[in-house]
């Protein structure tokens, strides 16, 4: 064995050993920030980075032990391992929230996969880690991605026929039936057994895409597939995006080769194989912790169907992550998610006395899957929180009665408003229980912050639950 080869081998073994030691000592955490479009993933990541990297924020996280105990030394963004994935644009997001001039705005929605690595240096206070060094560094990897792409994960377990059985009946239900007429008419006129007509398929796919984009803009529906039709990225115009659901009754066992139906099936299979599966394999494995952000209030605004659909989709999505107890050896060789936090985001949009109701409602929405996860040894918590608070509490006395209101600027409006929000239900209501007048929760623009700090509700609780035990 040559001396140079021996040196390379030793370096390789040393590098692998260091990575294994880091993971065994909990010095590396990969956090899955999960949520549908509009749930607040980008704002959450921005707030987390801002609070960790700004020393002035140490006192703003009283329930985050490493901060409360003054053991946090410093946090900085460091180079990531995934060199082929863009870095999360923190500067753009924080500039929108804390502009040098003009009104603050919510960060733009994510249009591609981004990743970010933080190095959190802290004072060790106990255990094996403290024995080796009084100071330690936890490396935190975070991935941000379009929520639209997340919607496709259930397709991994479906055939084209099964996908149609799920998607096609939705088109005749509220609220999709208000915008699906043109698409349904176009597929009725399509001869599925006829030789493939590329132009006809492209036109119908365009009609379907227009319908999906309209539904995303006007509703909070969660089951809008394929997700890349909503956020195509570099797949804009690609043939594997030109498919759509049809009536399952029209899918026969004997598919005519070269027919329109054969091409729809081929494109669906190609989409799952070349788009969904790589996205899953490259970005949804080997997580250690997970936060699931849910915009429950917006779904409540739209009614029973939308909230029920959101519940079904979240429970479906969770089945595609790897969960279970993550002991010493599992962290080394096959890390699993051992802690999940379900977070009802935007809790500042209601009165503080209703936060418990909001958390209980979310808990009822995810109960189906959380029961299985608890059986597998996963720790689960549900809470109401706001990554970035856009309102402040304000009490108003009306006719001798004290009302717990909130004060802020409604989104896309100029006037500030003192608002008495309704009380959310504390569990999922059935259709007959749904109030006739429905619910009306306002959305708010971010507040100006002259001190250049971001206010939050329970972000410190979130950080303590997800990372506290890794920073001892």
Buried (B, 14 or more C-beta within 10 A) or exposed (E): EEEEEEEEEEEEEEEEEEEEEBBBBBBBBBBBBBBBBBBBBBBBBBBBBBBBBBEEBBEBBEBBBBBBEEBBBEBEBEEBEBEEBEBBBBEEBBBBBBEEEEEBEBBEEBEEBBBBBBBBBBBBBEEEBBEEEEEBBBBBBBBBBBBBBBBBBBBBEBBBBEBBBBBBEBBEEEBBEEBBEEBBEBBEEBEBEEEBBEEBBBBBBBBBBBBBBEBBEEBBBBBBBBBBBBBBBEBEEBBBBBBBBBBBEBBEEEBBEEBBBBBBBBBBBBBBEEBBBEBBEEBBEBBBBBBBBBBBBBBBBBBBBBBBBBBBBBBBBBBBBEBBEBEEEBBEEEBBBBBBBBBBBBBBBBBEEBBEBBBBBBBBBBBBBBEEBEEEEBBBBBBBBBBBBBBEEBEEEEEEEEEBBBBBBBEEEEEBBEBEBBEBBBEBBEEEEBEEEEBEBBBBBBBEBEEEBBBBBBBBBBBBBBBBEBBB
